[in-house]
Amino acid sequence: MNRLRQLIMNGLLLTAVSLVMRGVGVSFGVYLSNRVGAEAMGLYSLITGIYAFAVTLATSGIALASVRMISEAMGKQGGACGKTPTVRRILGVCCGYGLACGIGACCLLFSLSRPIGLYLLRDERSILPLQILSLTLPSLSLCAALSGYFTATRRAYKNAVSQMAEQLLRILFCSLLLTYLFASDAEIACVCIALGGTVAEWLSLLVQWLLYAVERRQRQDTPAPRAGTLRHTLLGITLPVMLSSMLRSGLVTAEHILIPWSLERSGADRSASLAAYGVVHGMVLPVIFFPSAILSSFAGLMIPEVAEAQAAGEKARTDRICARVLALSLLFAIGTAGIMTAFSYELGTCIYPNTNAGTYIRLLAPLIPIMYADTATDALLKGLGEQVYTMKINVIDALLSVILVPLLIPFLGIMGYIVAVYVTETFNTVMSVWRLLRVTGLRPRPVQWIFLPLGAVILACTVTRYLFALLPPLPISPLRLCLHLGCAALLYLGVCAPQVRSKNQKVSA
């Protein structure tokens, strides 16, 4: 019961922090889009596509290796955090490996920024922001190792503190730089955003390290295995993940580069292409992924739980965790998708006025159950040691996207990109869920997992629409939107409550 209570408290804490931070992030995105315009947002999205590949090189597998190695060591010692003999040594090896990867990735991105900007992105304005962002990579790799340690040792609140610090510092520095340096120029806007983010990342690492240093003085470690053994285990986890992650990230980067190029082939000019790309990637997708903060927090905490259960040979407990997580993920995701679809116009009007964001929200919202189910399933598979399979599917997913984007967008415009997203996300989720069911032996329950939540959310949104139609017509406002969303969510939870309660009783039995 203590472990369950600790898991719930950690999950609630991470969820609350993640929701607040994502809310702040979306608000900051609204501020940026209004301040710098859709073209600058599109240019920065292109830059972050390249930057994401460098981040993959710097951090791939480090957090996962830290979580798995520490969790398995704790599982073999009965889960007693204070008596775990290998925790400090494992973290030291992970940090050393991460720092080497981070410095290497930093040097590589900084030296290649000019040819990337001139020949890949075909925009000289991207060079300086890429060089600035390269300086964040060593800090990110060290943060990944420390984050994995805090997750494995159930110190989720320390990850939450560092996330809050990073987000708030990013907003503070970016706002100050945009206020004093920005002069209606897309390049300067991107430089300000990149510079603010770089300072925030290094200060966030400092916060994380101080939190670990305080705990280290209180922890007594006993002698650990030889460093060579730990490095061998570390490389066994990180190298397959790194290679497949780099391949997938490279394909995703190619996809991001191809989108504006393909839009230009459809007849749009460079500025309009970047603007359309900026609306979808810089405005709409953050709204679509905003509720996933709830799911991602708990899904991440499941990795050490599943890893420990598997290391202890508790197959029944492992299967029970996987079934429960998958069922609740679909319950949450289907409700979120239905509510976002029903109120997409109001969401777009309130968050991004004078844009067509509402149309894209309605087009992408039905994809939420597939995206969110994939997030939960990937976390469970990583906990089960299936990270190599997960990365193979992600690579195939990215390759499929790279093929579809230049084929569809020149003929369908931005709608071609949305079709490509549907095809690739569906493929990824189907293959991941199939693997999870095969590894665990679980049986799918489409009626309970899909059709009952779908009927509940349709009923909830229909009743909400009917109730508010009885009131005098008023202009769309944030308050009115919150009332619509809140009413629909409460009705949905009310309809689903008996189903959730019966599942809890079965799990307890």
C-alpha positions as CSV (number, residue, x, y, z in Angstrom):
1,M,0.0,0.0,0.0
2,N,2.9,2.4,0.8
3,R,4.3,1.7,-2.7
4,L,0.9,2.3,-4.4
5,R,0.4,5.5,-2.4
6,Q,3.9,6.7,-3.4
7,L,3.3,5.9,-7.0
8,I,-0.1,7.7,-7.0
9,M,1.4,10.7,-5.2
10,N,4.4,10.9,-7.6
11,G,2.1,10.6,-10.6
12,L,-0.3,13.3,-9.3
13,L,2.7,15.6,-8.6
14,L,4.2,15.1,-12.0
15,T,0.8,15.4,-13.7
16,A,0.0,18.7,-11.9
17,V,3.4,20.1,-12.7
18,S,3.3,18.9,-16.3
19,L,-0.2,20.4,-16.8
20,V,0.8,23.7,-15.3
21,M,4.0,23.8,-17.4
22,R,2.3,22.8,-20.6
23,G,-0.4,25.3,-19.9
24,V,2.3,27.9,-19.5
25,G,4.1,26.6,-22.5
26,V,1.0,26.8,-24.7
27,S,0.3,30.3,-23.4
28,F,3.9,31.2,-24.2
29,G,3.5,29.7,-27.6
30,V,0.5,32.0,-28.1
31,Y,2.6,34.9,-27.0
32,L,5.4,34.0,-29.4
33,S,3.1,33.5,-32.4
34,N,1.5,36.9,-31.8
35,R,4.9,38.5,-31.1
36,V,7.0,37.1,-34.0
37,G,4.4,35.8,-36.5
38,A,3.7,32.5,-38.2
39,E,6.7,32.7,-40.5
40,A,9.2,33.0,-37.6
41,M,7.4,30.1,-35.9
42,G,7.8,28.0,-39.0
43,L,11.5,28.9,-39.3
44,Y,12.1,27.9,-35.7
45,S,10.2,24.6,-36.2
46,L,12.6,23.8,-39.0
47,I,15.6,24.7,-36.8
48,T,14.2,22.5,-34.0
49,G,13.9,19.6,-36.4
50,I,17.7,19.7,-36.9
51,Y,18.2,20.3,-33.2
52,A,16.1,17.3,-32.3
53,F,18.5,15.1,-34.2
54,A,21.5,16.5,-32.2
55,V,19.5,16.0,-29.0
56,T,19.0,12.3,-30.0
57,L,22.7,11.9,-30.4
58,A,23.4,13.5,-27.1
59,T,20.8,11.8,-24.9
60,S,19.6,8.6,-26.6
61,G,19.1,5.8,-24.2
62,I,20.7,7.6,-21.2
63,A,17.6,8.2,-19.2
64,L,16.2,4.7,-20.0
65,A,19.5,3.1,-19.1
66,S,19.6,5.0,-15.8
67,V,16.0,4.0,-15.0
68,R,16.3,0.4,-15.9
69,M,19.7,-0.3,-14.3
70,I,18.8,1.4,-11.0
71,S,15.3,-0.1,-10.9
72,E,16.6,-3.6,-11.6
73,A,19.3,-3.2,-9.0
74,M,16.7,-2.1,-6.5
75,G,14.4,-4.9,-7.5
76,K,17.1,-7.5,-6.8
77,Q,17.6,-5.9,-3.4
78,G,14.0,-6.0,-2.5
79,G,13.3,-2.4,-3.5
80,A,15.0,-0.8,-0.5
81,C,16.3,2.4,-1.8
82,G,18.6,3.1,1.2
83,K,20.3,-0.3,0.9
84,T,20.9,-0.4,-2.8
85,P,24.6,-1.1,-3.4
86,T,25.0,0.1,-7.0
87,V,22.9,3.3,-7.3
88,R,25.8,5.8,-7.0
89,R,28.1,3.9,-9.2
90,I,25.4,3.4,-11.9
91,L,24.6,7.1,-11.9
92,G,28.3,8.0,-12.2
93,V,28.8,5.7,-15.2
94,C,25.6,7.1,-16.8
95,C,26.7,10.7,-16.2
96,G,30.2,10.1,-17.6
97,Y,28.8,8.4,-20.7
98,G,26.2,11.2,-21.1
99,L,28.7,14.0,-20.9
100,A,30.9,12.4,-23.6
101,C,27.9,12.1,-25.9
102,G,26.7,15.6,-25.1
103,I,30.1,17.2,-25.8
104,G,30.5,15.2,-29.0
105,A,27.0,16.2,-30.3
106,C,27.7,19.8,-29.4
107,C,30.9,20.0,-31.4
108,L,29.3,18.2,-34.3
109,L,26.2,20.5,-34.5
110,F,28.2,23.7,-34.0
111,S,30.7,22.9,-36.8
112,L,28.0,21.8,-39.2
113,S,25.5,24.6,-38.6
114,R,26.6,26.6,-41.6
115,P,26.3,23.8,-44.3
116,I,23.1,22.6,-42.7
117,G,21.6,26.1,-42.8
118,L,22.7,26.8,-46.3
119,Y,22.1,23.5,-48.1
120,L,19.6,21.5,-46.0
121,L,17.3,24.2,-44.6
122,R,18.1,26.6,-47.5
123,D,17.8,29.5,-45.1
124,E,20.9,31.4,-43.9
125,R,18.8,32.8,-41.0
126,S,18.9,29.4,-39.3
127,I,22.7,29.2,-38.8
128,L,23.2,31.3,-35.7
129,P,20.2,29.8,-33.8
130,L,21.6,26.3,-34.5
131,Q,25.0,27.3,-33.2
132,I,23.5,28.7,-30.0
133,L,21.3,25.6,-29.4
134,S,24.3,23.3,-29.8
135,L,25.6,24.6,-26.5
136,T,22.7,23.1,-24.6
137,L,23.6,19.5,-25.6
138,P,26.0,18.6,-22.7
139,S,23.5,19.9,-20.1
140,L,20.7,17.9,-21.7
141,S,22.7,14.6,-21.5
142,L,23.5,15.1,-17.9
143,C,19.9,16.0,-17.1
144,A,18.8,12.8,-18.8
145,A,21.0,10.7,-16.5
146,L,19.8,12.5,-13.3
147,S,16.2,12.4,-14.4
148,G,16.4,8.6,-14.8
149,Y,17.9,8.4,-11.3
150,F,15.1,10.4,-9.7
151,T,12.4,8.4,-11.6
152,A,13.9,5.0,-10.5
153,T,14.3,6.0,-6.9
154,R,10.8,7.5,-6.7
155,R,11.9,11.1,-6.2
156,A,9.5,12.4,-8.9
157,Y,9.2,15.7,-7.1
158,K,12.8,16.5,-7.9
159,N,12.2,16.0,-11.7
160,A,9.1,18.2,-11.2
161,V,11.2,21.0,-9.6
162,S,13.8,21.0,-12.4
163,Q,11.1,21.0,-15.1
164,M,9.4,24.0,-13.5
165,A,12.7,25.8,-13.2
166,E,13.6,25.1,-16.8
167,Q,10.3,26.2,-18.2
168,L,10.0,29.4,-16.1
169,L,13.6,30.4,-16.8
170,R,13.1,29.8,-20.5
171,I,10.0,32.0,-20.6
172,L,11.8,34.7,-18.5
173,F,14.9,34.9,-20.6
174,C,13.1,34.6,-24.0
175,S,10.7,37.4,-23.1
176,L,13.4,39.7,-21.9
177,L,15.5,39.1,-25.1
178,L,12.5,39.5,-27.4
179,T,11.6,42.7,-25.6
180,Y,15.0,44.3,-25.9
181,L,16.4,42.7,-29.1
182,F,13.5,41.8,-31.4
183,A,13.0,44.1,-34.3
184,S,10.4,42.4,-36.6
185,D,13.0,40.0,-38.0
186,A,12.5,36.2,-38.1
187,E,16.2,35.5,-37.6
188,I,16.5,37.7,-34.5
189,A,13.4,36.2,-33.1
190,C,14.8,32.7,-33.5
191,V,18.1,33.8,-31.9
192,C,16.3,35.2,-28.9
193,I,14.3,32.0,-28.4
194,A,17.4,29.8,-28.8
195,L,19.5,32.0,-26.5
196,G,16.8,32.0,-23.8
197,G,16.4,28.3,-24.0
198,T,20.2,27.7,-23.8
199,V,20.6,29.7,-20.6
200,A,17.5,28.0,-19.1
201,E,18.8,24.5,-19.8
202,W,22.1,25.1,-18.0
203,L,20.5,26.6,-15.0
204,S,18.0,23.7,-14.9
205,L,21.0,21.3,-14.8
206,L,22.4,23.3,-11.9
207,V,19.1,22.9,-10.0
208,Q,19.0,19.1,-10.7
209,W,22.6,18.7,-9.5
210,L,21.9,20.6,-6.3
211,L,18.9,18.4,-5.6
212,Y,21.0,15.3,-6.1
213,A,23.9,16.6,-4.0
214,V,21.6,17.2,-1.0
215,E,20.3,13.6,-1.3
216,R,23.8,12.1,-1.8
217,R,24.9,13.3,1.6
218,Q,22.1,11.4,3.2
219,R,22.5,8.1,1.2
220,Q,25.0,5.5,2.3
221,D,26.1,3.3,-0.5
222,T,27.8,-0.1,-0.1
223,P,30.5,-1.4,-2.5
224,A,29.3,-1.6,-6.1
225,P,30.2,-4.0,-9.0
226,R,33.2,-3.2,-11.2
227,A,32.7,-0.2,-13.5
228,G,33.5,-2.3,-16.5
229,T,30.5,-4.5,-15.8
230,L,28.2,-1.5,-15.5
231,R,29.6,0.0,-18.7
232,H,28.9,-3.2,-20.5
233,T,25.3,-3.2,-19.3
234,L,24.9,0.5,-20.1
235,L,26.2,0.1,-23.6
236,G,23.9,-2.9,-24.1
237,I,20.9,-0.7,-23.4
238,T,22.0,2.6,-24.9
239,L,23.8,1.6,-28.2
240,P,20.8,-0.1,-29.8
241,V,18.6,2.8,-28.7
242,M,21.1,5.4,-29.9
243,L,21.6,3.8,-33.3
244,S,17.9,3.3,-34.0
245,S,17.0,6.7,-32.4
246,M,19.6,8.5,-34.6
247,L,18.1,6.8,-37.7
248,R,14.6,7.7,-36.7
249,S,15.5,11.2,-35.7
250,G,17.4,11.7,-39.0
251,L,14.3,10.5,-40.9
252,V,12.1,12.9,-38.8
253,T,14.4,15.7,-39.6
254,A,14.3,14.9,-43.3
255,E,10.5,14.9,-43.0
256,H,10.5,18.4,-41.4
257,I,12.7,19.7,-44.1
258,L,10.6,18.1,-46.8
259,I,7.3,19.6,-45.6
260,P,8.0,23.3,-46.5
261,W,9.7,22.1,-49.7
262,S,6.7,20.0,-50.7
263,L,4.4,22.9,-49.9
264,E,6.4,25.1,-52.2
265,R,5.9,22.4,-54.9
266,S,2.1,22.6,-54.3
267,G,2.3,26.3,-55.4
268,A,2.8,28.2,-52.1
269,D,5.7,30.6,-51.8
270,R,8.5,30.3,-49.1
271,S,6.8,32.6,-46.6
272,A,3.4,31.0,-47.0
273,S,4.9,27.5,-46.7
274,L,6.7,28.4,-43.4
275,A,3.5,30.0,-42.1
276,A,1.4,26.9,-42.8
277,Y,4.0,24.7,-41.3
278,G,4.2,27.0,-38.2
279,V,0.4,26.9,-37.7
280,V,0.4,23.1,-37.6
281,H,3.6,22.4,-35.7
282,G,4.0,25.5,-33.6
283,M,0.4,26.2,-32.7
284,V,-2.0,23.2,-33.2
285,L,0.2,20.2,-32.2
286,P,1.0,21.7,-28.7
287,V,-2.7,22.0,-28.1
288,I,-3.3,18.4,-29.2
289,F,-0.6,17.1,-27.0
290,F,-1.4,19.3,-24.0
291,P,-3.7,16.8,-22.2
292,S,-1.1,14.0,-22.7
293,A,0.7,15.5,-19.7
294,I,-1.6,13.4,-17.5
295,L,-0.9,10.2,-19.4
296,S,2.9,10.8,-19.9
297,S,3.5,11.4,-16.2
298,F,2.0,8.1,-15.1
299,A,3.3,6.2,-18.1
300,G,6.9,7.2,-17.3
301,L,6.5,6.0,-13.7
302,M,5.4,2.6,-15.0
303,I,8.8,1.9,-16.5
304,P,10.5,1.2,-13.2
305,E,7.4,-0.6,-11.8
306,V,7.3,-3.0,-14.8
307,A,11.1,-3.4,-14.8
308,E,11.1,-4.3,-11.1
309,A,8.2,-6.7,-11.4
310,Q,9.8,-8.4,-14.3
311,A,13.2,-8.6,-12.5
312,A,11.5,-10.2,-9.5
313,G,9.7,-12.8,-11.7
314,E,6.2,-11.5,-10.9
315,K,4.5,-12.2,-14.2
316,A,1.0,-11.8,-12.9
317,R,1.8,-8.4,-11.5
318,T,3.5,-7.4,-14.7
319,D,0.4,-8.4,-16.8
320,R,-2.0,-6.7,-14.4
321,I,0.0,-3.4,-14.6
322,C,0.1,-3.5,-18.4
323,A,-3.7,-4.3,-18.8
324,R,-4.6,-1.5,-16.4
325,V,-2.4,1.1,-18.0
326,L,-3.6,0.3,-21.5
327,A,-7.3,0.4,-20.5
328,L,-7.1,3.7,-18.6
329,S,-5.0,5.3,-21.3
330,L,-7.7,4.6,-23.9
331,L,-10.4,5.7,-21.5
332,F,-8.6,9.0,-21.0
333,A,-7.5,9.4,-24.7
334,I,-11.0,8.7,-26.2
335,G,-12.6,11.2,-23.8
336,T,-10.0,13.9,-24.7
337,A,-10.4,13.3,-28.4
338,G,-14.2,13.5,-28.3
339,I,-14.2,16.7,-26.3
340,M,-11.5,18.4,-28.4
341,T,-13.3,17.4,-31.6
342,A,-16.7,18.7,-30.4
343,F,-15.2,22.0,-29.3
344,S,-12.4,22.5,-31.8
345,Y,-13.8,25.7,-33.2
346,E,-14.1,27.3,-29.7
347,L,-10.6,26.1,-28.8
348,G,-9.0,27.6,-32.0
349,T,-10.9,30.9,-31.6
350,C,-9.9,31.4,-28.0
351,I,-6.3,30.2,-28.1
352,Y,-5.3,31.4,-31.6
353,P,-7.7,34.1,-32.8
354,N,-7.6,35.2,-36.4
355,T,-6.1,31.9,-37.6
356,N,-7.5,28.6,-39.0
357,A,-6.1,26.7,-36.0
358,G,-9.6,25.4,-35.1
359,T,-9.9,23.6,-38.4
360,Y,-6.6,21.8,-37.9
361,I,-7.6,20.9,-34.3
362,R,-10.8,19.2,-35.5
363,L,-8.8,17.3,-38.2
364,L,-6.1,16.1,-35.7
365,A,-8.2,15.5,-32.6
366,P,-9.6,12.1,-33.7
367,L,-6.0,10.9,-33.8
368,I,-5.5,11.5,-30.1
369,P,-6.5,7.9,-28.9
370,I,-3.9,6.5,-31.3
371,M,-1.2,8.9,-30.3
372,Y,-1.8,8.5,-26.6
373,A,-2.1,4.7,-26.7
374,D,1.2,4.6,-28.4
375,T,2.8,6.7,-25.6
376,A,1.5,4.4,-22.9
377,T,2.4,1.2,-24.9
378,D,6.0,2.4,-25.6
379,A,6.5,3.1,-21.9
380,L,5.3,-0.4,-21.0
381,L,7.5,-2.1,-23.7
382,K,10.5,-0.2,-22.5
383,G,9.9,-1.4,-18.9
384,L,9.7,-5.0,-20.3
385,G,13.0,-4.6,-22.1
386,E,11.5,-4.3,-25.5
387,Q,13.1,-0.9,-26.3
388,V,14.9,-2.3,-29.4
389,Y,11.6,-3.4,-30.9
390,T,10.0,-0.1,-30.1
391,M,12.8,1.8,-31.9
392,K,12.5,-0.5,-34.9
393,I,8.9,0.4,-35.3
394,N,9.6,4.1,-34.8
395,V,12.2,4.0,-37.5
396,I,9.8,2.3,-39.9
397,D,7.2,4.9,-38.9
398,A,9.6,7.8,-39.7
399,L,10.7,6.2,-43.0
400,L,7.0,5.8,-44.1
401,S,6.4,9.5,-43.3
402,V,9.4,10.6,-45.3
403,I,8.0,8.6,-48.3
404,L,4.4,9.9,-47.9
405,V,5.2,13.6,-47.3
406,P,6.7,14.4,-50.8
407,L,4.1,12.1,-52.5
408,L,1.0,13.7,-50.9
409,I,1.7,17.3,-50.0
410,P,2.4,18.6,-53.6
411,F,-1.1,17.4,-54.6
412,L,-3.1,17.9,-51.3
413,G,-1.2,20.8,-49.7
414,I,-1.1,20.7,-45.9
415,M,-3.9,18.2,-45.9
416,G,-1.4,15.7,-47.4
417,Y,0.7,16.1,-44.3
418,I,-2.3,15.4,-42.0
419,V,-3.1,12.2,-44.1
420,A,0.5,11.1,-43.7
421,V,0.3,11.7,-39.9
422,Y,-2.8,9.5,-39.7
423,V,-1.2,6.7,-41.7
424,T,2.1,6.6,-39.8
425,E,0.7,7.0,-36.2
426,T,-1.9,4.3,-36.8
427,F,0.8,1.9,-38.1
428,N,3.1,2.7,-35.1
429,T,0.4,2.1,-32.5
430,V,-1.0,-1.1,-34.1
431,M,2.4,-2.7,-34.2
432,S,3.3,-1.6,-30.6
433,V,0.0,-2.8,-29.1
434,W,0.4,-6.1,-31.0
435,R,3.8,-6.6,-29.5
436,L,2.6,-5.8,-26.0
437,L,-0.2,-8.3,-26.2
438,R,2.1,-10.9,-27.6
439,V,4.8,-10.4,-24.9
440,T,2.4,-10.3,-22.0
441,G,-0.3,-12.7,-23.2
442,L,-3.1,-10.1,-22.6
443,R,-6.3,-10.3,-24.5
444,P,-7.7,-7.1,-26.1
445,R,-11.2,-6.0,-24.9
446,P,-12.4,-3.7,-27.6
447,V,-15.9,-3.2,-26.1
448,Q,-14.6,-2.1,-22.7
449,W,-11.5,-0.3,-23.9
450,I,-12.9,1.5,-27.0
451,F,-16.6,1.3,-27.7
452,L,-17.9,2.1,-24.2
453,P,-15.7,5.2,-23.8
454,L,-16.6,6.3,-27.3
455,G,-20.3,6.1,-26.6
456,A,-19.8,7.9,-23.2
457,V,-18.0,10.8,-24.8
458,I,-20.5,11.2,-27.6
459,L,-23.3,11.3,-25.0
460,A,-21.4,13.8,-22.8
461,C,-20.7,16.2,-25.6
462,T,-24.2,16.0,-27.1
463,V,-25.8,16.7,-23.7
464,T,-23.3,19.6,-23.1
465,R,-24.1,21.1,-26.5
466,Y,-27.9,20.8,-25.8
467,L,-27.6,22.4,-22.3
468,F,-25.6,25.4,-23.4
469,A,-27.9,25.9,-26.4
470,L,-30.7,26.6,-24.0
471,L,-28.7,29.6,-22.6
472,P,-28.7,33.0,-24.3
473,P,-26.1,33.1,-27.1
474,L,-22.9,34.8,-26.0
475,P,-19.6,35.5,-27.7
476,I,-17.0,32.8,-27.4
477,S,-14.7,33.6,-24.5
478,P,-12.1,31.6,-22.4
479,L,-14.6,31.4,-19.5
480,R,-17.4,30.0,-21.7
481,L,-15.0,27.6,-23.3
482,C,-13.8,26.3,-19.8
483,L,-17.5,25.8,-18.8
484,H,-18.1,23.8,-22.0
485,L,-15.0,21.6,-21.5
486,G,-15.6,21.2,-17.8
487,C,-19.2,20.2,-18.2
488,A,-18.4,17.7,-20.9
489,A,-15.5,16.2,-18.9
490,L,-17.6,15.8,-15.7
491,L,-20.4,14.1,-17.6
492,Y,-18.0,11.8,-19.3
493,L,-16.4,10.9,-16.0
494,G,-19.8,10.3,-14.5
495,V,-20.8,7.9,-17.2
496,C,-17.4,6.1,-17.0
497,A,-17.2,6.0,-13.2
498,P,-19.0,2.6,-12.8
499,Q,-16.7,1.0,-15.4
500,V,-13.6,2.3,-13.6
501,R,-14.9,1.2,-10.2
502,S,-15.6,-2.3,-11.5
503,K,-12.1,-2.5,-12.9
504,N,-10.6,-1.5,-9.6
505,Q,-12.5,-4.2,-7.8
506,K,-11.3,-6.8,-10.3
507,V,-7.7,-5.6,-9.9
508,S,-7.9,-5.7,-6.1
509,A,-9.4,-9.2,-6.2
